Amino acid sequence: MAIQLGFQPEDFTLKTWRAVAAEFIATGLFVFLGTATVVVARAWLVETGSGTLVPSSGFVIAVALGHGLALVALLAAIARISGGHINPAVTFAAAITGKLKVSTAALYIGGQVAAAILGSLLLKGVIAAPLELGLGVHGLGSTSEPLLLLEDQLGDGAGAGLLVEGVLTFALVFVVFATAIDRKGPAQIAPAAIGLMYLVGQLAAIPLTGASMNPARSFGPAVAANIWTDQWIYWLGPLIGAGVAGIVYEFVFLQREDE
């Protein structure tokens, strides 16, 4: 494993900029489509008088499917161009394990974050203000998504939220490495496997933390809605989980003796 540091002229080729553009477009679409699912599903609950404090099973399933299926399609579209990250946590894991140059990773993350903000602002521009309802922003007990099920002995819920996001992102990035990065992995099913893992993570943890697993997905709506409660959890948790997953897969499964 060799981490490729520094910025060289050859790091900024047309191929690199195409990859960054692919990450920008895919991440923007993912955030727009995912958060639109949240907003529309929640607006339906409000319009039907179902309330917003407790997410119904239908709400959870709709939001999970919206995110998971969008991720499958977008990964399939850009995997051959950029590797299909659509997530700063995945890019971070690839960079610290030497699978991606740090310079390229910085461009990827910058593009992903900017796209997430743009996607959220576009959604804000088309949704009626009374029904924005946070634009799908994440938070522990500050939005209608969590059910306050987190153990308050771990930092008043913050520690538990951090652990949940870390574990979920570990699982997601482990699947990314196993299917998309490992040359012996089943690359042909990587988009489906990664999207399915994201969908399952959402089904499991939307009532807990909102199930971000993606700092850009959390940051974009926070900027558009100007709601910053617990935002640090949705950066630190995924980055730690992704980093651990990348290192574990690198040393336990990739750096193995030739079979």
C-alpha beads as a LAMMPS data file, in Angstrom:
LAMMPS data file: protein, C-alpha beads

259 atoms
258 bonds

1 atom types
1 bond types

-500.0 500.0 xlo xhi
-500.0 500.0 ylo yhi
-500.0 500.0 zlo zhi

Masses

1 110.0

Atoms # bond

1 1 1 0.000 0.000 0.000
2 1 1 1.500 3.338 -1.070
3 1 1 -0.358 6.577 -0.460
4 1 1 0.274 8.912 -3.391
5 1 1 0.798 12.401 -1.984
6 1 1 1.453 15.708 -3.686
7 1 1 0.042 17.580 -6.631
8 1 1 1.771 17.150 -9.974
9 1 1 0.839 18.585 -13.391
10 1 1 0.126 15.070 -14.632
11 1 1 -2.511 14.700 -11.917
12 1 1 -4.789 17.127 -13.744
13 1 1 -5.335 15.406 -17.065
14 1 1 -8.491 15.451 -19.168
15 1 1 -9.246 11.944 -17.897
16 1 1 -9.111 13.214 -14.304
17 1 1 -11.430 16.116 -15.006
18 1 1 -13.873 13.808 -16.765
19 1 1 -13.878 11.586 -13.692
20 1 1 -14.475 14.595 -11.431
21 1 1 -17.305 15.741 -13.690
22 1 1 -18.867 12.277 -13.490
23 1 1 -18.659 12.342 -9.687
24 1 1 -20.158 15.840 -9.639
25 1 1 -23.115 14.925 -11.843
26 1 1 -23.823 11.598 -10.147
27 1 1 -23.552 12.963 -6.602
28 1 1 -25.796 15.921 -7.405
29 1 1 -28.414 13.631 -8.897
30 1 1 -28.147 11.186 -5.987
31 1 1 -28.706 13.922 -3.399
32 1 1 -31.533 15.516 -5.407
33 1 1 -33.347 12.216 -5.975
34 1 1 -32.755 10.879 -2.470
35 1 1 -33.830 14.016 -0.647
36 1 1 -36.773 14.484 -3.015
37 1 1 -37.995 11.046 -1.934
38 1 1 -37.758 12.129 1.716
39 1 1 -39.542 15.433 1.123
40 1 1 -42.343 13.945 -0.982
41 1 1 -42.911 11.020 1.405
42 1 1 -42.973 13.337 4.406
43 1 1 -45.246 15.839 2.653
44 1 1 -47.683 13.001 1.961
45 1 1 -47.711 12.171 5.684
46 1 1 -48.467 15.794 6.514
47 1 1 -51.177 16.126 3.875
48 1 1 -52.911 12.943 5.043
49 1 1 -52.701 13.974 8.680
50 1 1 -50.461 11.061 9.596
51 1 1 -48.042 13.276 11.498
52 1 1 -44.282 13.595 11.104
53 1 1 -42.777 12.535 14.419
54 1 1 -42.847 8.801 13.814
55 1 1 -41.800 7.547 10.364
56 1 1 -44.149 4.844 9.158
57 1 1 -42.909 1.637 7.576
58 1 1 -44.102 2.985 4.220
59 1 1 -42.032 6.141 4.687
60 1 1 -38.900 4.159 5.569
61 1 1 -39.323 1.779 2.635
62 1 1 -39.972 4.611 0.166
63 1 1 -36.912 6.578 1.303
64 1 1 -34.669 3.495 1.325
65 1 1 -35.783 2.471 -2.165
66 1 1 -35.361 6.004 -3.476
67 1 1 -31.760 6.191 -2.268
68 1 1 -30.787 2.599 -3.011
69 1 1 -32.179 2.396 -6.540
70 1 1 -30.795 5.810 -7.468
71 1 1 -27.373 4.690 -6.259
72 1 1 -27.503 1.471 -8.322
73 1 1 -28.346 3.355 -11.521
74 1 1 -25.802 6.129 -11.011
75 1 1 -22.989 3.742 -10.070
76 1 1 -23.647 1.712 -13.197
77 1 1 -23.526 4.911 -15.248
78 1 1 -20.178 6.271 -14.024
79 1 1 -18.236 3.262 -12.704
80 1 1 -16.103 3.005 -15.851
81 1 1 -15.389 6.761 -15.814
82 1 1 -14.496 7.559 -12.206
83 1 1 -14.758 4.271 -10.344
84 1 1 -18.189 5.253 -9.032
85 1 1 -17.672 6.756 -5.573
86 1 1 -20.526 9.292 -5.188
87 1 1 -19.469 9.518 -1.538
88 1 1 -16.586 11.368 0.186
89 1 1 -16.234 8.453 2.632
90 1 1 -15.573 6.001 -0.219
91 1 1 -13.085 8.422 -1.775
92 1 1 -11.354 8.850 1.590
93 1 1 -10.990 5.086 2.004
94 1 1 -9.604 4.744 -1.531
95 1 1 -7.069 7.513 -0.891
96 1 1 -5.720 6.226 2.445
97 1 1 -5.253 2.736 0.983
98 1 1 -3.397 4.024 -2.062
99 1 1 -6.137 3.140 -4.532
100 1 1 -6.552 6.777 -5.552
101 1 1 -4.115 9.688 -5.645
102 1 1 -4.659 12.203 -2.856
103 1 1 -4.812 15.000 -5.430
104 1 1 -7.564 13.185 -7.328
105 1 1 -9.354 12.357 -4.082
106 1 1 -9.358 16.040 -3.136
107 1 1 -10.927 16.924 -6.486
108 1 1 -13.472 14.125 -6.125
109 1 1 -14.524 15.249 -2.639
110 1 1 -14.693 18.901 -3.665
111 1 1 -16.902 17.974 -6.602
112 1 1 -19.093 15.680 -4.509
113 1 1 -19.697 18.289 -1.801
114 1 1 -20.366 21.086 -4.303
115 1 1 -22.770 18.839 -6.213
116 1 1 -24.605 17.882 -3.023
117 1 1 -25.160 21.547 -2.210
118 1 1 -26.351 22.267 -5.746
119 1 1 -28.697 19.269 -5.713
120 1 1 -30.240 20.405 -2.425
121 1 1 -30.601 23.997 -3.633
122 1 1 -32.328 22.777 -6.793
123 1 1 -34.760 20.778 -4.666
124 1 1 -35.350 23.798 -2.449
125 1 1 -36.140 25.800 -5.568
126 1 1 -38.935 23.486 -6.713
127 1 1 -40.569 22.464 -3.411
128 1 1 -43.169 24.737 -1.830
129 1 1 -41.660 26.313 1.290
130 1 1 -44.272 24.946 3.756
131 1 1 -43.489 21.402 2.609
132 1 1 -39.696 21.605 2.584
133 1 1 -39.607 20.194 6.145
134 1 1 -35.814 20.296 6.380
135 1 1 -35.146 19.079 2.821
136 1 1 -34.163 15.638 4.078
137 1 1 -31.552 16.947 6.499
138 1 1 -30.105 14.448 8.977
139 1 1 -30.024 14.840 12.747
140 1 1 -30.442 12.944 16.009
141 1 1 -33.897 13.880 17.226
142 1 1 -33.860 17.233 15.414
143 1 1 -35.854 15.992 12.407
144 1 1 -38.847 13.736 11.924
145 1 1 -36.717 10.756 10.891
146 1 1 -35.145 9.454 14.144
147 1 1 -37.328 7.704 16.710
148 1 1 -35.035 8.590 19.619
149 1 1 -34.111 4.924 20.020
150 1 1 -30.416 5.641 20.579
151 1 1 -28.847 4.796 23.932
152 1 1 -28.445 8.087 25.781
153 1 1 -25.659 6.711 27.965
154 1 1 -23.300 7.098 24.991
155 1 1 -22.923 10.860 24.983
156 1 1 -26.625 11.702 25.135
157 1 1 -27.195 9.695 21.972
158 1 1 -24.330 11.307 20.042
159 1 1 -21.967 8.431 20.746
160 1 1 -24.556 5.902 19.655
161 1 1 -25.290 7.906 16.522
162 1 1 -21.593 8.066 15.729
163 1 1 -21.331 4.299 16.195
164 1 1 -24.341 3.605 13.979
165 1 1 -23.022 5.760 11.137
166 1 1 -19.568 4.232 11.510
167 1 1 -20.827 0.650 11.391
168 1 1 -23.169 1.299 8.459
169 1 1 -20.424 2.997 6.455
170 1 1 -17.984 0.209 7.321
171 1 1 -20.422 -2.279 5.789
172 1 1 -20.972 -0.105 2.723
173 1 1 -17.272 0.512 2.037
174 1 1 -16.406 -3.129 2.705
175 1 1 -18.824 -4.061 -0.089
176 1 1 -17.303 -1.358 -2.326
177 1 1 -13.813 -2.785 -1.841
178 1 1 -14.966 -6.389 -2.230
179 1 1 -16.866 -5.833 -5.475
180 1 1 -15.519 -2.701 -7.179
181 1 1 -11.911 -2.267 -6.007
182 1 1 -10.689 -5.839 -5.539
183 1 1 -9.551 -6.974 -8.989
184 1 1 -10.712 -10.494 -8.150
185 1 1 -14.128 -9.244 -7.066
186 1 1 -17.349 -9.519 -9.083
187 1 1 -17.136 -6.057 -10.655
188 1 1 -20.107 -6.725 -12.924
189 1 1 -22.483 -6.784 -9.969
190 1 1 -20.764 -3.997 -7.984
191 1 1 -23.426 -1.314 -8.624
192 1 1 -26.229 -3.657 -7.547
193 1 1 -24.337 -4.931 -4.500
194 1 1 -23.370 -1.438 -3.326
195 1 1 -26.845 -0.028 -3.906
196 1 1 -28.427 -2.972 -2.093
197 1 1 -26.089 -2.490 0.877
198 1 1 -27.047 1.176 1.040
199 1 1 -30.736 0.267 0.839
200 1 1 -30.418 -2.254 3.691
201 1 1 -28.522 0.287 5.786
202 1 1 -31.359 2.757 5.258
203 1 1 -34.001 0.202 6.218
204 1 1 -32.075 -0.556 9.400
205 1 1 -31.205 2.931 10.564
206 1 1 -33.491 5.621 9.144
207 1 1 -35.332 5.594 12.510
208 1 1 -31.974 5.846 14.332
209 1 1 -29.840 8.446 12.573
210 1 1 -31.445 8.914 9.174
211 1 1 -28.849 6.454 7.800
212 1 1 -26.576 8.806 5.901
213 1 1 -23.387 6.781 5.285
214 1 1 -22.381 9.675 3.039
215 1 1 -21.106 13.074 4.295
216 1 1 -22.136 14.803 1.059
217 1 1 -25.704 13.496 1.392
218 1 1 -25.874 15.075 4.860
219 1 1 -23.997 18.284 4.072
220 1 1 -25.981 19.397 1.018
221 1 1 -29.385 19.565 2.748
222 1 1 -27.776 21.131 5.832
223 1 1 -26.518 24.029 3.702
224 1 1 -29.791 24.456 1.799
225 1 1 -31.962 24.267 4.928
226 1 1 -29.407 25.953 7.233
227 1 1 -29.843 23.196 9.820
228 1 1 -26.559 22.049 11.369
229 1 1 -27.647 19.928 14.344
230 1 1 -25.299 16.945 14.822
231 1 1 -23.670 17.574 11.435
232 1 1 -20.259 16.503 12.787
233 1 1 -21.611 12.972 13.382
234 1 1 -22.382 12.586 9.682
235 1 1 -18.790 13.406 8.771
236 1 1 -16.804 11.753 11.538
237 1 1 -18.812 8.516 11.725
238 1 1 -18.710 7.707 7.990
239 1 1 -15.052 8.720 7.620
240 1 1 -13.988 6.509 10.531
241 1 1 -16.098 3.577 9.338
242 1 1 -14.872 3.943 5.764
243 1 1 -11.248 4.260 6.817
244 1 1 -11.390 1.158 9.002
245 1 1 -13.165 -0.839 6.272
246 1 1 -10.619 0.188 3.652
247 1 1 -7.639 -0.667 5.845
248 1 1 -9.119 -3.986 6.974
249 1 1 -9.887 -5.065 3.417
250 1 1 -6.503 -3.865 2.185
251 1 1 -4.434 -5.777 4.723
252 1 1 -6.614 -8.827 5.302
253 1 1 -7.896 -9.579 1.811
254 1 1 -5.993 -7.609 -0.837
255 1 1 -2.460 -8.103 0.426
256 1 1 -2.730 -11.871 0.346
257 1 1 -0.435 -14.483 -1.070
258 1 1 -1.045 -15.491 -4.666
259 1 1 -3.401 -18.415 -4.755

Bonds

1 1 1 2
2 1 2 3
3 1 3 4
4 1 4 5
5 1 5 6
6 1 6 7
7 1 7 8
8 1 8 9
9 1 9 10
10 1 10 11
11 1 11 12
12 1 12 13
13 1 13 14
14 1 14 15
15 1 15 16
16 1 16 17
17 1 17 18
18 1 18 19
19 1 19 20
20 1 20 21
21 1 21 22
22 1 22 23
23 1 23 24
24 1 24 25
25 1 25 26
26 1 26 27
27 1 27 28
28 1 28 29
29 1 29 30
30 1 30 31
31 1 31 32
32 1 32 33
33 1 33 34
34 1 34 35
35 1 35 36
36 1 36 37
37 1 37 38
38 1 38 39
39 1 39 40
40 1 40 41
41 1 41 42
42 1 42 43
43 1 43 44
44 1 44 45
45 1 45 46
46 1 46 47
47 1 47 48
48 1 48 49
49 1 49 50
50 1 50 51
51 1 51 52
52 1 52 53
53 1 53 54
54 1 54 55
55 1 55 56
56 1 56 57
57 1 57 58
58 1 58 59
59 1 59 60
60 1 60 61
61 1 61 62
62 1 62 63
63 1 63 64
64 1 64 65
65 1 65 66
66 1 66 67
67 1 67 68
68 1 68 69
69 1 69 70
70 1 70 71
71 1 71 72
72 1 72 73
73 1 73 74
74 1 74 75
75 1 75 76
76 1 76 77
77 1 77 78
78 1 78 79
79 1 79 80
80 1 80 81
81 1 81 82
82 1 82 83
83 1 83 84
84 1 84 85
85 1 85 86
86 1 86 87
87 1 87 88
88 1 88 89
89 1 89 90
90 1 90 91
91 1 91 92
92 1 92 93
93 1 93 94
94 1 94 95
95 1 95 96
96 1 96 97
97 1 97 98
98 1 98 99
99 1 99 100
100 1 100 101
101 1 101 102
102 1 102 103
103 1 103 104
104 1 104 105
105 1 105 106
106 1 106 107
107 1 107 108
108 1 108 109
109 1 109 110
110 1 110 111
111 1 111 112
112 1 112 113
113 1 113 114
114 1 114 115
115 1 115 116
116 1 116 117
117 1 117 118
118 1 118 119
119 1 119 120
120 1 120 121
121 1 121 122
122 1 122 123
123 1 123 124
124 1 124 125
125 1 125 126
126 1 126 127
127 1 127 128
128 1 128 129
129 1 129 130
130 1 130 131
131 1 131 132
132 1 132 133
133 1 133 134
134 1 134 135
135 1 135 136
136 1 136 137
137 1 137 138
138 1 138 139
139 1 139 140
140 1 140 141
141 1 141 142
142 1 142 143
143 1 143 144
144 1 144 145
145 1 145 146
146 1 146 147
147 1 147 148
148 1 148 149
149 1 149 150
150 1 150 151
151 1 151 152
152 1 152 153
153 1 153 154
154 1 154 155
155 1 155 156
156 1 156 157
157 1 157 158
158 1 158 159
159 1 159 160
160 1 160 161
161 1 161 162
162 1 162 163
163 1 163 164
164 1 164 165
165 1 165 166
166 1 166 167
167 1 167 168
168 1 168 169
169 1 169 170
170 1 170 171
171 1 171 172
172 1 172 173
173 1 173 174
174 1 174 175
175 1 175 176
176 1 176 177
177 1 177 178
178 1 178 179
179 1 179 180
180 1 180 181
181 1 181 182
182 1 182 183
183 1 183 184
184 1 184 185
185 1 185 186
186 1 186 187
187 1 187 188
188 1 188 189
189 1 189 190
190 1 190 191
191 1 191 192
192 1 192 193
193 1 193 194
194 1 194 195
195 1 195 196
196 1 196 197
197 1 197 198
198 1 198 199
199 1 199 200
200 1 200 201
201 1 201 202
202 1 202 203
203 1 203 204
204 1 204 205
205 1 205 206
206 1 206 207
207 1 207 208
208 1 208 209
209 1 209 210
210 1 210 211
211 1 211 212
212 1 212 213
213 1 213 214
214 1 214 215
215 1 215 216
216 1 216 217
217 1 217 218
218 1 218 219
219 1 219 220
220 1 220 221
221 1 221 222
222 1 222 223
223 1 223 224
224 1 224 225
225 1 225 226
226 1 226 227
227 1 227 228
228 1 228 229
229 1 229 230
230 1 230 231
231 1 231 232
232 1 232 233
233 1 233 234
234 1 234 235
235 1 235 236
236 1 236 237
237 1 237 238
238 1 238 239
239 1 239 240
240 1 240 241
241 1 241 242
242 1 242 243
243 1 243 244
244 1 244 245
245 1 245 246
246 1 246 247
247 1 247 248
248 1 248 249
249 1 249 250
250 1 250 251
251 1 251 252
252 1 252 253
253 1 253 254
254 1 254 255
255 1 255 256
256 1 256 257
257 1 257 258
258 1 258 259
